[in-house]
């Protein structure tokens, strides 16, 4: 099914709220397609829903879906009319409140679009981070480094043991070549923080023991019957410590912008209130 058909299927879903019906069958609107109690659905009601350029089989399928959705909606509406009290069926106030909320929101968004300063400097972000570090504590330990899984039959494992602890660029190139040739898994995450616990779950054994080991050293080697597992930690951030800045930078950018929005809307409301009060556009009765 192509994207256009998907688009029109979404229109069919929307048909659940469609009131395309007549109280009496005398007024014809194309071919009569379905009837639910005293409600009628005609072929003209499907105009704009079924695209003309699709195949007959697809058109028939869309029509069936639309008709079934319409029937389900009318049956549900009838059940609601019979079972809800008059007070529950009085939705006019809810509709008015919803309309008011939509209008207020639309005006607020236009006002923000015209007045919001969307430029957030690096200095502002860094200052907010330093002033609010207690809000950015890690719930789990993070790390940078790499993880290697190689068969116990891999050649020259003594070289791998030396290389995976090195920070030398040339040695790292040798390590990478070795892993591409012999490793079953080679995950390199030197450039981005990852959850340490998730990495440790790739290694068979006691995760708590591994975490304790990594608390005082940056290398881990584990062996089972078939594989060796090597983990090298280049940087770490412990649970409960302040999150690395780069991980929360975008969040802080959003927080600063949101605070500006809240301030602007508050100022807008206070200014409107003050102006209306000065012009005596409202009265508060004691």
KOLLUM-973295 format. One record per residue (C-alpha): residue in one letter; y, z, x. Coordinates in steps of 0.001 Angstrom, whole numbers, padded with zeros to 6 digits, always signed. Each point is the difference from the previous one (the first is absolute). Last residue first. Example, Ala and Ser with C-alpha at 12.3 -4.5 7.8 and 13.67 -1.06 7.14 Angstrom:
S-001060+007140+013670
A-003440+000660-001370
END
This chain:
X+042442+046679-017481
X+000298-003733-000564
X-000015-002211+003079
X+002212-003014-000578
X-000281-003444+001515
X+002282-002891+000892
X+002852+002367+000804
X+001381-002397+002643
X-000223+002706+002652
X-003529+000888-001166
X-001096-003641+000039
X+001269-000356+003566
X-001704+003208+001117
X-003329-000963-001581
X+000089-003501+001446
X+000893+001391+003433
X-002746+002643-000173
X-002609-002566-001042
X+000991-002439+002747
X+000099+002765+002631
X-003528+001054-000967
X-001148-003620+000130
X+001534-000407+003464
X-001543+003217+001316
X-003461-000914-001316
X+000256-003450+001548
X+001143+001394+003346
X-002921+002419-000010
X-002335-002917-000714
X+001385-001954+002948
X-000510+002958+002322
X-003543+000579-001280
X-000924-003694+000364
X+001150-000106+003635
X-001842+003288+000552
X-003226-001546-001291
X+000503-003039+002234
X+000345+002229+003083
X-002923+002230-000917
X-002709-001501+002203
X+002381-000971+002803
X+001158+003610+000355
X-003413+001406+000833
X-000807+002694-002563
X+000930+003564+000854
X-003037+002143+000777
X-002257+001529-002639
X-003028-002089+001036
X+000354-001143+003580
X+001710-003125+001262
X-001854-001809+002756
X+000693-002665+002590
X-002281-001986+002321
X-003278+001191-001484
X-003057-001801+001395
X-003211+000016-002023
X-003347-001247+001278
X-003170-000227-002065
X-003304-000931+001631
X-002648-001577-002173
X-003660-000197-000984
X-001627+003412+000217
X+003283+001938-000199
X+002735+000447+002573
X+003493+001541-000091
X+002941-000361+002397
X+003442+001459-000729
X+003233-000194+001904
X+003441+001533-000493
X-000603+003619+000963
X+000957+003470-001285
X+000160-000441-003782
X-002242-003045+000248
X-003005+002257+000596
X+000815+002133-003042
X+000292-003116-002142
X-003396-001221+001255
X-001591+003341-000878
X+001442-000217-003508
X-001338-003542-000364
X-003543+001083+000821
X-002129-003056+000683
X+000000-003745-000447
X+003306-001695+000932
X+001727-002199-002596
X+001125+003145-001824
X+002039+000843+003094
X+002302-002947-000696
X+000639+001148-003553
X+000764+003512+001243
X+002510-001352+002498
X+002060-001742-002671
X+001703-002933+001670
X+003340-000460+001741
X+000875-003506+001152
X+000358-001911+003251
X-002909+001503+001904
X-002375-000652-002869
X-002772-002090+001559
X-003290+000021-001862
X-002921-001477+001972
X-003294+000089-001881
X-003350-001528+001013
X+001207-000223+003586
X-001521-002414+002548
X+002130-003067+000694
X+003210+000865-001846
X-000317+003539+001303
X-000353-001120+003636
X+003026-002264-000266
X+002067+002810-001522
X-001035+002408+002735
X+000892-002503+002711
X+003436-000494-001574
X+000384+003780-000216
X-000719+000216+003730
X+002796-002457+000710
X+002396+001935-002206
X-000782+003384+001545
X-000251+002727-002618
X-003575+000915+000948
X-002481+002130-001892
X-001838-002962-001548
X-000383-001619+003412
X-002048+002647+001748
X-002631+000497-002697
X-000093-003774-000551
X-000772-000513+003680
X-002933+002454-000185
X-001248-001913-003043
X-000836-002908+002270
X-002118-001921-002520
X-000368+000818-003729
X-003470+001321-000894
X+001372+003192-001569
X+001794-002297-002434
X+003813+000255-000020
X+002496+001685-002340
X+003589+000187+001206
X+003013+001787-001526
X+003602-000393+001068
X+003205+001989+000373
X+002699+001414-002273
X-000549+003175-001984
X+000715+001885-003194
X-001054+003437-001195
X+000107+000710-003738
X+002577+001493-002395
X+002864-000853+002320
X+003357+001697-000442
X+002945-002094-001172
X+002009+002333-002223
X+000308+002608+002770
X+001708-002683+002077
X+003009-000057-002306
X+003053+000131+002275
X-001590-002042+002777
X-001219-002667-002432
X+003336-000187-001780
X+001801-000499+003321
X-002475-002696+001037
X+000502-001893-003264
X+003783+000277+000154
X+000076-001148+003635
X-002273-002944-000790
X+002567-001135-002533
X-000507-000309-003746
X+001892-002912-001574
X-000624-000107-003752
X+003442+001207-001052
X-000301+000129-003769
X+003046-001143-001991
X-000681-003275-001807
X-003791+000170-000145
X+000205+003684-000859
X+002280-000777-002942
X-002340-002760-001153
X-002955+002371+000225
X+001859+002717-001907
X+000918-002489-002723
X-003620-001139-000409
X-001220+003617-000039
X+002498+000959-002675
X-000978-003016-002108
X-003724+000685+000377
X+000408+003706-000827
X+002037-000815-003101
X-002615-002501-001177
X-002763+002569+000523
X+001953+002626-001906
X+000625-002459-002834
X-003684-000963-000121
X-001052+003653-000004
X+002434+000718-002824
X-001328-002955-001990
X-003621+001040+000526
X-000464+001732-003350
X-003775-000418-000192
X-000637+003521+001296
X+002348+001441-002620
X-001634-002003-002757
X-003369+001352+001153
X-002407-002155+001946
X-003453-000851-001314
X+000440-003015-002259
X+002725-001762+001994
X-001889+000654+003244
X-003181-001560-001390
X+001960-003046-001137
X+001583-000335+003456
X-003431+000217+001634
X-001349-002713-002261
X+003073-002147+000645
X-000320+000421+003775
X-003709-000795+000062
X+000597-003107-002117
X+002809-001210+002273
X-002125+000556+003102
X-002864-001938-001568
X+002322-002868-000920
X+001502-000164+003484
X-003384+000049+001718
X-001321-002735-002296
X+003121-002117+000658
X-000349+000409+003749
X-003628-001141-000145
X+000857-002979-002200
X+002727-001069+002418
X-002335+000368+002967
X-002601-002182-001719
X+002600-002578-001062
X+001359-000279+003546
X+003459+001225+000978
X+003225-002011-000229
X+001151+001184-003437
X+000371+003656+000955
X-001282+002521-002597
X+002471+002822-000547
X+003168-001932-000793
X-001326-000912-003419
X-002798+002368-001002
X+001794+001174-003145
X+000011-003588-001241
X-003800+000239-000299
X+000371+002655-002655
X-000745+003738-000120
X+000016+001841-003314
X+000529+003659-000928
X-001058+001438-003359
X-003281+001557+001235
X-000543-001745+003337
X-000081-003794-000337
X-000665-002621+002644
X+000652-003613+000986
X+001883-001570-002929
X+001065-003480+001087
X+003713-000622+000208
X+002562+002453-001328
X-000785+000042-003726
X+001937+002300-002317
X-002517+000690-002761
X-002177+002286+002193
X+002033+003117-000725
X+001276+002768+002282
X+000527-002367+002863
X-000980+000465+003648
X+001186-000394+003579
X+000622+003643+000798
X-000725-000176+003731
X-000606+003353+001694
X-003530-000828+001110
X+001238-003486+000839
X+001063+001342+003370
X-003599-000295+001142
X+000099-003639-001044
X+003142-000537+002036
X-001855+001362+003005
X-002672-002606-000660
X+002793-002536+000205
X+000830+000945+003550
X-003664+000037+000962
X-000292-003536-001335
X+002925-001061+002162
X-001517+001640+003055
X-003170-002069-000256
X-003397+000993-001475
END
